[in-house]
Amino acid sequence: MSYDQAASKIRQRIRYFTTESFVLCILSRLHKEHEMGEAFKRPWVLCLAIDWALELDPIKGAKEATQKDVQPILQSMWELQGKAMGIEKERDIWLPLRAFLLSQLRFQVPQITHSFFLLRLYTIMSQLGFKQSFTEDFKKATGVDLDEFFLFAIWIVNHFSDTKNKNLTLGQILVNFHPALTIETISKILKLVGSSIPGLKALAQPLPLPLRPETYFYEPLLIKKPLILLDMHVSHAHPYIVSIGISEFVLRTLKAVDTQRFQKKFTKSFESYVGTTLEESNFTYITEDDINETYKQHNRQGKVIDFLHQNNGSSVFIDAKGVEPKEKLLVTDSPRMIKDKLRDNLLSGVTQGSRCAQILGDIAYEGLAPYENRYSIVVTHQDFYCGSGSKLVQYLGGELSHKVTEASNGQFPIENIHFFSIADFEGMVAVCSEAGKDIAEFLDFCTEQEKEPATQTFDMRKRIEAFATMHNLENASPIGTQLLLSNVDKLLGTLSEKFTHSRKHWGNELKTIPQFYQAVSQLEQALKS
């Protein structure tokens, strides 16, 4: 039986139940603690079930779903993953295995990672005097002040990062944020990043037929509206969805105003943040401006790299790409699609490094390492989960692997090419600094780990933890920067002021204050309008 046939049978069973009852059953499961840990709850399957329920129209006379009804459907969806991966086919298993593991990995990262993603975005956008431009564009598009949005969003993300917090009542929101924020502002923010179940259903687009296996691994629809607006309270599916969904809303909104202007400014801010990350861990570097000046002195022109770090006989070419992967890149098992989706980001970053290395080699640049001690790092805003040049060669296969070779241009070994998200780059330089090791030593460690099946991984954070453990570091998985933490302190201070103002307004005896109930009613009506 094909994937399309098997999936269609399961989807037909979902149609026998009302959308809202089915979705609420799944949310109940997502909110329930599992004694064996998050992975055993299979949140990626539960979110897929919500997506399908929202997309499909129930049959006439559909009944209310119970947990007993839902369980066999979820089990069938879990068993469907074999067909989605295509493991029955004789081919390289790495690409379908990548899609399968990434759909799970996103839900299993530590809770602090969820909060820091949003905080890091705020920090990056606050650099280089660009914040005013971002603030004006966001206000123009949403009618909401960007700082007020982030304050509210950070509180929401932190609230739901605690797995004990399943819901948030409208009263809780008002006690903490009103009148510091107007009811209109609170309502706007909630509707920008949240929706009722009928509203979510209206957002759901029918999957094209026949059903393709990669759709099994798509990001949840709830990423677009991560908060679920229910009667008198706000709910969510998972902390990962809340943090990424809110962050992507900010990015999506600002790109819609003026894509080129936003990308230009965000890229510059991102580059600055990467430089700050290196500086805070005392890793010296020269910038693209320094390299251009060197070119000028030797009457040369050509590609430059954002940062060149040289130490103890190694040269590390670092290119900062303030980009996020397209969804299809994370779910595809097509080498050609991967090549096409990486051309303008990861492969472009490697190409910039190799062309720069070639010119510096031609002019006998002082301290430039020999071929075997040169490294290429491409840092992205979100993880592309490509790992290294060697792994990318494996993904692309025989017909397309030459694209990596062409990008490296004979300037550094394929195994010396590495790809980092900014979160993992923060962790990597922090453990290297704490251990008193060069960046090149960590990259060599990654290469050695990749040689053994037992230590291969899709998750760079695992490499960081293993390196830290090997060197007996107290903090095996650092995240963030001092700049980020400084911004956190400022935001928390402002948040505390908002809380104090609002709580003082309402006093302690909330149930005796008619105005409070009136405010709750006003917010409820505003959310329905």
C-alpha angles and dihedrals in degrees: 000000000000124000090251092054095045094046093046091055091053092046091052090056090054090057091067089074133063113260097236096048092048093048092047091052090053093046089053089056092047090053095047117098115237116216091218095052139260096304093060090057088062094215092178090062092045091052090049088053089054090050092052093046091052093047098047127073114230118239120254108281094021113175134224111274122235129195088256090057094046099049099071091045091054091048090053090049090051091051090049092071092084091062091042090056093046091225090154089070122085102242144101106307098202099087098048089041089053092055091047095049095043092055087059100036093060090063096046105055116115117278092244089063090062093054095043094054091064093040091050091051089053091048094049092049092050095062135096096016092288095117094088091056092049090046093051093048093047092049090048092052100041110017088236129113110246095225092050090048092052093046091053093041094050090052091049093048093048092046093053093040085075101080090211089069108081099159142015120215123220087239092057090051094050095046090057103034111025130115088009084068121028120247087243092057093046091048092048093051093048092049093046093058101021142055143180118254092258088050091051090050090055089053094052114102120207112254112244115255136273091044111243120220094235090064087072088070099043118131112264117272087232089074085080093053107017097175119071113212109213131168107307094337145064123235138178141201102226139344090244091058092047096051098040093040094053092044092049090049089059092048093044092049095050093045090053091057094055117341098192095045093048094046092049094051096039091050091053091047091048092051089051091051092051088052090050090052090056094044095051090056091047097248109147123217145165120235135227088263090057091048092049089052089052090050089051092052089055097040092247133137131190148097120335134198125233094235135009115196116190126181138146094358098314130111118203116192109203123192120187117213114183092204140118126218119257111246094245090059090063097047105034126106091193115110090199093055091049090052092050094046093049098045096091098039123023098020090041090054092051090047092052090052094048095047090048091049091051094053093045089050092050091055093043093241111206114260096007107154123234118261097271093053097050120103137189122210124183114193119199133186092240128024118270090189094223096125105191144352090263092053092046090053088053092051094049095049130205098311097052107023089096087076089073091047090050091049093051089049093199091294099113135006117272090238089058091065114098135177123210137180111225090251091057092042088057090052094045097053091043095055091043091052093045092048093045091239133136121249087242090060091057091048091051088050089054091051092052092047091052092058094066120066091216092060100038114116142168090217117081089194088069089057091051092051092047092050091048092049091050089056095042095242118174093221107047096178113035119180134184132019135258088256090055093047090049089055090047090055091051093047093047090049091053090044090053090052090052091049093048093049093048097042091047089053093054098038124200104295098068096162091060095055113090090190090064093057089045090054091049089051091049092052091047091053092044090055091052095048 
